[in-house]
Amino acid sequence: MQRQRLFTASSLLIVASMVANAQSAPRSDEVTGMSGTVKVLPNTKIGQTTVVFTSNTPLSSNSNQIVFVLQEKNSSLPPAWSGKARVLTGDGFVAIVADAASGQNGLFMFSDRDVPRSLSNQSFHLFNVYGIARYGEAMPLTTRQIDCLASTGRISC
């Protein structure tokens, strides 16, 4: 019994140490960008924004689409809009750089990271998120699946 308690206490200490180290590790500032069109679908009822991105170039042999689901944390939601934009992604963030006409630049990022250095000279409306999900890269989502994600946060409804 004493051995079991010692093992359990040691395990908890190791797990707590790993969590603390993971939280204190700096996030990468690497940025990947893609050009195309976006459709931004905010949903205040469930506190999330669905972004449907269609790339100008194929992302895989089957798809040129990525659907981001961004779960927002105590922040306002962006306005609904669609248009040409670049989508920039990296460790803990998704940024939308719209064409000059719309001016709808948004940076959705985890609160434990700073704005990546290469993006710090651009003007963004910041949104704190606690969840970022990506769908559709291997196989594009159907209109119904996108509608379900935007309205319920689930891929099927």
C-alpha positions in Angstrom: 0.0 0.0 0.0 2.8 2.4 0.9 4.5 1.6 -2.5 1.3 2.3 -4.4 0.9 5.8 -2.7 4.5 6.6 -3.5 4.0 5.6 -7.1 0.8 7.6 -7.4 2.4 10.7 -5.8 5.4 10.4 -8.1 3.2 10.1 -11.1 1.2 13.2 -10.2 4.4 15.2 -9.7 5.7 14.1 -13.1 2.4 15.0 -14.8 2.2 18.4 -13.1 5.8 19.1 -14.1 5.1 18.2 -17.7 2.0 20.4 -17.8 4.0 23.3 -16.3 6.8 22.8 -18.8 4.4 22.6 -21.8 2.7 25.9 -20.7 6.0 27.7 -20.3 7.5 26.6 -23.6 7.5 29.4 -26.1 5.2 28.9 -29.1 6.7 28.9 -32.6 6.5 32.1 -34.7 6.4 30.1 -38.0 3.6 31.3 -40.3 2.1 29.5 -43.2 0.0 31.5 -45.7 -2.5 30.7 -48.4 -4.6 32.9 -50.7 -8.2 32.4 -51.7 -11.6 33.3 -50.5 -13.1 33.2 -47.0 -16.6 33.1 -45.6 -16.7 34.1 -41.9 -19.7 32.7 -40.0 -19.9 33.9 -36.4 -22.3 32.3 -33.9 -22.9 34.2 -30.7 -25.1 31.5 -29.2 -22.2 29.0 -29.0 -19.3 31.5 -28.9 -17.6 30.3 -32.1 -16.7 31.5 -35.5 -16.6 29.1 -38.5 -14.3 30.2 -41.3 -14.7 28.5 -44.7 -11.5 29.0 -46.7 -11.3 28.0 -50.4 -7.7 28.1 -51.6 -6.7 29.4 -55.1 -4.5 26.3 -55.4 -5.3 22.6 -54.4 -4.4 21.7 -50.8 -4.5 18.0 -51.5 -5.5 15.8 -54.4 -9.1 15.9 -53.3 -9.6 19.3 -51.8 -8.9 23.1 -51.9 -10.9 23.8 -48.8 -10.2 24.2 -45.1 -13.0 24.9 -42.6 -11.7 26.4 -39.3 -13.9 26.3 -36.2 -12.6 28.9 -33.7 -14.0 28.7 -30.2 -13.8 32.1 -28.7 -13.2 32.9 -25.1 -14.7 36.1 -23.5 -14.3 38.1 -26.7 -16.5 39.7 -29.3 -17.1 37.8 -32.5 -16.1 39.1 -35.9 -18.8 40.3 -38.3 -20.1 37.9 -40.9 -18.5 38.6 -44.3 -17.0 36.9 -47.3 -14.4 37.9 -49.8 -10.8 37.5 -51.0 -8.2 37.0 -48.3 -5.0 35.4 -47.2 -5.3 32.9 -44.3 -2.2 32.7 -42.2 -1.8 29.8 -39.7 0.7 28.7 -37.1 1.2 27.4 -33.6 -1.9 28.6 -31.7 -3.3 31.1 -34.2 -5.3 31.7 -37.4 -5.1 35.1 -39.1 -7.3 36.4 -41.9 -5.8 39.2 -43.9 -8.6 40.6 -46.1 -8.2 42.5 -49.3 -8.0 46.2 -48.9 -11.6 46.9 -49.8 -13.1 44.9 -46.9 -10.6 45.7 -44.2 -11.8 42.7 -42.1 -8.4 41.5 -40.7 -8.8 39.2 -37.7 -6.3 37.3 -35.6 -7.7 34.4 -33.6 -5.1 33.2 -31.1 -4.6 31.3 -27.8 -4.1 33.7 -24.9 -0.8 32.0 -24.0 1.0 33.3 -27.1 2.2 36.6 -28.4 1.4 37.9 -31.9 4.0 36.3 -34.2 6.8 38.7 -35.0 6.1 38.6 -38.8 2.5 39.7 -38.2 3.2 42.4 -35.6 3.4 45.2 -38.1 -0.2 44.5 -39.4 -3.4 45.8 -38.0 -5.7 43.0 -36.7 -8.8 42.8 -34.6 -7.7 40.3 -31.9 -9.9 37.4 -30.8 -9.0 35.1 -27.9 -9.7 31.5 -28.6 -9.5 28.3 -26.6 -10.0 26.0 -29.5 -9.0 25.8 -33.1 -10.2 22.9 -35.3 -9.5 22.2 -39.0 -11.7 20.2 -41.3 -11.9 19.5 -45.0 -8.3 19.4 -46.1 -8.3 15.7 -47.2 -11.9 15.7 -48.4 -14.0 18.9 -48.7 -17.0 19.2 -46.4 -20.6 19.3 -47.8 -22.7 22.4 -47.5 -24.8 20.6 -44.9 -21.7 19.7 -42.8 -20.5 23.3 -42.9 -24.0 24.6 -41.9 -24.0 22.1 -39.0 -20.6 23.3 -37.8 -21.6 26.9 -38.0 -24.9 26.4 -36.2 -24.1 23.7 -33.6 -20.4 23.3 -33.5 -20.8 19.7 -34.6 -20.1 18.3 -38.1 -23.5 16.5 -38.2 -26.9 17.7 -36.9 
